[in-house]
Amino acid sequence: MNLSSRFALFAAGLLLGSLAQASNAVPDSIKVPDGHKVALETTGVGEITYECRDKADMAGQTEWVFVGPKAVLNDRSGKAVGDYFGPPATWQAKDGSKVTGTQLAVAPSSPGNLPYQLVKANPAEGKGAMSGVTYIQRVALKGGVAPATACTTADKGKREVVGYQADYIFWTAR
């Protein structure tokens, strides 16, 4: 085996090792239970809308409230394979199949980014890529948090849109 072949094998080993570590690097609270396998990995690129509203049970105080997401889901080659929108949170494949779900857990990610998330999927509507999906993980987060701009009583009803990116990993039972 020549030097360039050995280097290629070494580099491939490093890459595979880092991918394995990345999949194990999520917080325990958002890990998918044993007995499931990855069915589809996507990167969602889009925006989240927030609205300035009164704080619940806090007269005279306001806050940015999550209204909903809108993102394109791309496969690992960058090809658009679906959309993510809400409410309710809905992941829809280009083949028309779609799932909604119930949030089971969140965990902090890095500052300025949405939290990690684990969702228990409801049974899919339609036959296709989303059929059989049982869990959805949101990882590899960039942006998406509430605006840093002021939200005062004078701003009530104002909407702000922020960009974000996240990987959505779809799991099925083994």
C-alpha positions, -999 to +999 in steps of 0.1 A: +000+000+000+015+033-010+016+065+011-013+082-006-035+051-001-026+050+036-034+087+040-068+083+022-077+054+046-065+074+076-086+104+065-117+083+059-113+068+093-111+102+109-142+113+090-162+082+100-150+086+136-161+122+137-195+114+122-200+087+148-190+111+176-213+138+162-243+114+164-235+105+200-228+141+209-264+151+214-277+156+249-292+125+265-326+142+268-330+143+230-316+109+222-339+085+204-348+053+223-331+021+213-348+001+186-349+029+160-328+037+129-322+068+109-344+069+079-337+104+065-313+132+073-321+168+061-309+203+067-337+228+071-329+263+059-355+290+064-370+315+088-390+317+120-416+344+126-420+360+160-446+385+172-445+411+199-473+402+224-483+407+260-467+384+284-492+359+298-503+368+333-479+398+334-499+430+328-479+457+310-450+435+300-443+423+264-422+396+248-413+381+214-435+350+209-428+322+184-454+323+156-441+296+133-414+283+110-410+281+073-380+262+059-369+241+029-356+206+038-326+196+018-309+162+017-272+159+022-264+166-014-284+199-012-314+188-031-348+200-018-367+170-005-394+187+016-407+216+036-411+224+073-439+247+084-464+254+111-483+256+133-487+228+139-451+218+133-453+198+100-426+181+080-438+174+044-418+154+018-420+164-019-440+131-024-468+146-003-464+124+028-462+144+060-459+141+098-467+163+127-456+156+162-454+163+199-423+178+215-409+154+241-377+173+251-355+202+244-319+209+255-298+240+253-275+244+224-250+272+219-258+308+226-278+325+199-292+293+185-325+274+190-324+245+215-319+209+205-353+191+202-368+157+202-403+152+187-425+121+189-441+118+154-478+112+149-487+086+122-478+099+088-504+112+064-499+098+029-475+072+017-439+081+010-407+093+027-425+102+060-443+068+063-432+050+094-414+080+110-415+077+148-391+104+160-376+136+147-345+152+162-335+189+156-297+193+158-268+213+143-285+246+150-277+280+136-298+311+146-335+311+150-338+327+184-362+356+192-351+390+178-327+411+199-347+442+190-370+459+215-405+445+221-425+472+239-462+479+244-459+503+214-446+473+193-475+449+201-486+431+170-453+438+152-437+407+135-401+400+130-385+372+109-352+356+118-332+332+097-321+298+109-307+265+099-311+231+116-306+194+108-338+174+111-331+136+115-361+114+109-361+080+127-382+048+121-385+016+142-360-011+133 
